[in-house]
Amino acid sequence: AGVGGLGAIQAVAGTGTLTGTTTLTGGTTIGATAGNTLSIAAVTGSGQNLATTGSGSINLAGAITTGSGSVTINSSGTTTMTGAASTYSGLTTVNAGTLVLNKAAGTDAIGAGNLVIGDGSGTDTVRLGANNQIGDASKVTINSSGVFDLNGKTESITALEGSVGAAVSLGAGTLNLTGSSQTVYGGSFSGAGSINKS
């Protein structure tokens, strides 16, 4: 479980960097304390789940190729995804903090799985750092504490659903809903951008 509840891989002083591929052999929690940064390159491990904790910054700086494994953001700081395309198909859940999707435009930070934003308390945010970061077949669900911040970028997903209190911040961005299924979104939209349903 790691030291002080921070997980098996952690940064407690300055910046900790793993440049090689990290292979998970079981469910793994990574973390960083306030003011510190943990940077991890590629993560693999078939069917294994990855979670974050702590209040520092976490950089997932490579592809996540864990198959059906999930990614759960429990850390209250900022977690950033960069680097090569991720292919994992498990659920991505953001329960705390801010997840920034900042791979090159058109490179999936979140692959074939769905995305859930918000656990019902505080403010839990997913922010785009570039265009088209989420797999086109993914559904985004926003709970009452969740914010999906397009940050002026363009994103295509299959469906959007959400409860009262959910928020989508478009800026000048564009959200394309490409799926044929009917979903219910009870939250708010803001910004001068557009939403297209095909």
C-alpha positions, 0 to 999 in steps of 0.5 A: 500500500506504500508509505503514509497511504501514498501508494506503491510508487510515490514522490515525497521530495521534489520530482520523482521520474520513471523513464522506462515502462512500468509493468503492473502485476496487481492493482497499483496506486501512485501518488505525490505529496503537496509541492512534489511531482511524480512522472511515469512513462509508459504503463502496462500490465494486462487487466491491471487497475491504476489509481492516483492519490495525494495532493501533488502533481502526477504526470502520466507521460506515456501510453497506458496499455493495460487492456481492460484495466481501469484508471481512477483519479483520487488525487486532489492535485493535477494529473496530466496525460501526455505522450503516446496514445493509450489503448486501455479499455477500462473505465476512467473515473475522476473523483478528485482534482484535475485531469488534463488530457494533453497528448498531441491533437488526435492522440487518445489519452483515454482509449476505448473506455468510458469516462466518469467525472465527479464523485458528488463532492468538491469539484472534479475536472477533466480539461482538454489540453489539445483537440480530440483526446478521448476515443470516439467510441467513449461515453462521458458521464458527468456527476454533480461535482464534475466539470468537463472543460473543453478549454476551447478545444474540439472533442468527439465522443459517442454520448454525453450524460449527466446529472443536475450540477454537472457542467460542460465548459465549452469556451470557444470549443466544439463537442461532437456527439456521434452516437445514435443512443439517447442519453439524458444530460441534466447539467449546464453548458457554458461558453460560446462554442457549439455542440453537434449531435449527428 
